[in-house]
Amino acid sequence: MILKNSTFTNKCTRCPRLTAFLTQIKVDFPDYYARPVPSFGDKKARLLVVGLAPGMHGANRTGRPFTGDHAGILLYQTLYNHGFSSSPESEAVTDDLLLRDCRITNAVRCLPPQNKPLGEEVKKCNQFLLEEIQMLPRGGVLVALGAVAHSAILKALQLKQAQFAFGHGCVHQVDSGITMIDSYHCSRYNTQTRRLTSEMFGDVFVTARKLLNPT
């Protein structure tokens, strides 16, 4: 892959609906980050975890992906369990947590109303996702948290959606030397309904670790 310099900026206003929504959020919650959220982690990582979008009281509040909300509890604990994080908890951008050989981003960098981005918004943010994917070395692994992330990755790589059906635990070869693993999103709804258990989620990262360090 050809590495491109990142064009992401937290001042991005490509999506009028999202920009207006964040402007109102900042009025309602002056202490919230309420801007496009940057990726977090090792820029030389072989593992890239792709979520949906910042959570209202999580990344939208703190400015770090999956930090401060329910979904982040399971994600960071699981990353820690499998050696990808220095701590089982991500509390704030000011803590000393480090990701090891891992990076986290979102398909859409801004908080969308009702946590539902429009297709056009995913498309406008897709360049930023492609740049993150291009940072992966040969042998790298993508973990897609949910169908929107799965679809956004395929769109970024200009692959046909019909050829790569989403399914929890499914493994796809999506580019020369790059593998994608699907997972249900670690949202409160999925974990509370037991659609996704901690064991199921952990198995995804067991697979990721085996792909990164084959024996």
N, C-alpha and C positions, 0 to 999 in steps of 0.2 A: 504494500500500500504506500501511496505517496502522502507524507505527512504535511498537513497544512497548518499554518498558524491559526490559532483560535480567533474567531471574529466575535465571540460572545462579549456582551457588555451588560452590566446590570442596569443600564440606562435604555435598554432596548424598548422601542414603542411600535414594533411591527404590527401588533394586533390591537386595534382600537378598543375592542370590547374588554380585553384583559387589562389594558392600560387604564381605562376608565374605572374598572373594578378595583384595581390596586390603589388608585388615587382616592377612592372612597374609603377603602380599608384603612389607609393611612390617616384619614380624618377620624374614623371611628376608633382606631387603635394606634395612637401616635407613636407608641414604643415598638411597634412591629416593624420588621424589616421591610415587608410589602414592596418588594422589587423582584425582578427576575433573579432567580437563585442560581449561583454558580455551582459547578460540579465540585466534589470534594474527594480528596485522596491523592494517591501516588500517581504522578503524571507518567511514570514508566510502568504502571501496573499491567499485568497480564489478564486481570479479571476486571470487567466493567459491568456493574450492576445498573440496570436501567429501570426506573420507576415510571409512574404515570405523570405526576405533577406535584408541586409543593402542597402540603396540607395547610389548611387555614390556620390552625394553632400550632403547627409544627414548623416546617421549613419556612413558611411565609412569615412566621413570627421570629424565628431564630436566624435565618439566613444560611442554614446548612441542611442539605437533603436529609430527610427522615430524622430530624432532631427536634424533640419536644412533643411528639405525638405518639399514639399507640402503635402505629406501624413500625416506627423506629425501634421500639422495645425489642421485638422479635428479630428484626434485621440485624441490629448491632450485637445482640447476644449470640446470634448464629454466626456472624462473621468472627466474633471472638472465639467461639467454640472451635472453629476450623482454622484458626491461626491467621485470619485476615485483618484483625483489629487488635490494638493494644489494650482496649478496654471493652467490657460488655455493655457500657452505657455511653451514649452521646448526649451530653447535657447542654452544651452551648459552644459557639464558635471560639470562646475564650478558654475552653478546657484543653488538656494536653493529649487528647485522643489522636492516635495516628493509625491510618490504614496501611496495611502491609500487602504489597502486590495487589492492591484493590483500589478501585475508584467507583464513585457513585454519582449518577446523574439522573435526569428525568427527561422523558419524551417532550414534555412541555415545561418550560422554566418558570412560568408565572402561574399563580393560583387562579384556576378558572371557577366561575360561579358554579355552585353545587358539585364541584370537583369533576365537571364534565367539559373538557375542551372540545371545541368544534374541529371538524376535519381540517378546515383551512388554517386553524391555529397550530395544529400538529404539523401541517405542511410548512408553515412559515418558520417553525422552530427546528425543522428537520436538519438544516445545515449545521446547527450547533451539535446535534447528535452525531452526524456524519464525522465531524471533526474529532469528536471523542473516540469514535470507532477507529478512525484512521491512526490514532495514537497507539492502538494495540499492536504488539509485535506478532509475528507469525507464531502460531500456537496459542494465541489468546482466546479467551472465553468471555462470552456475553451471557448474562443472566437477565432474562426479560421478565419483569414482575407484572404479569397481567397481559391481556390481549392487546391493549392499546400500545404498550411498550413493544410487544412482539411485532405488531403491525408497523410501528414507527421505524424499527430497526430494518425491516424488510424494505420499507419505502426509501430509507437512507441509502441502502445498498442497491436500489433499483431492481429488486427481486419480486417475482410474482407471488402475491399473497396465497393463491390457490395451491402453490407447490409446497407450502410450509404451514400445515395446519397447527394451530395452537393447541397444546395439551400439557397439563402439568407433568413435568418430568421428561417431556419430549426433548430429544437432542437433534439439532439440525446443523449440517455443514453449510454455512451461509456465504463463505468466501474462502479464498485460498488460504488455508491455515487458520481460519477463524471458525469457532463453534458457538452456537447459541443454545442455551438451555432454557426452556420455558418453566415458569412457576406461577401458580396463583399468587396474586398480590397479597402481601402480608398486612392487609387492612384489618381494622377491628371487626368489620362484618364477617370477613372470611374466617378469621380465627375464632370468633365467638360462635359461629354456626358450625364450626369444625369442618368446614370445607377444606381448610388448610390447618394442619396440626404442626406443632413444632418439629415432630419427627419427619413429616413430609417435607417441610422446608429445609431441615437439616440435610436430608438426602440429596437435595439439589446441589448443595455445596460440597457434599461428599463427591458427587459426580464431577463438579468443577475442579476440585482438588486432584482427582485422578487424571483428568484431562490435562491439567497443567503440569503434573508430575507423574507421567506414566512410568510404570515399573517394568 
